[in-house]
Amino acid sequence: MAKGAKLSKEQLAKLEDGYRFVDVPERDTYDYKFQGFWINNVHLKPGKHLLPNDWADEAERILRVWDKANRRLLRTTPHNKSVAEASQGQLAAPAAE
């Protein structure tokens, strides 16, 4: 929905019934066009959607998990650090007691 756009009577009635707006992003973390996702055979493409409360919760959960997975791929992991240390001979077996 464009900024400053007026809501229709139908949209206002839905908002009063507990519907919420969910914003599906146009681009993903890697700046590729986001294709959207599906809930109950309904394709939610990029843009703003007025959804029932339970659908809005699920859509926000899907977007949160998707964003977290993308950010996880971008960060370095402790495993990468251990491999770098191992190649420098800095990892050793624990001392025997």
Beta strands, then each sheet from edge to edge (+ up, - down):
strand 1: 20-24
strand 2: 37-39
strand 3: 42-44
strand 4: 47-51
sheet 1: 1+ 4-
sheet 2: 2+ 3-
end
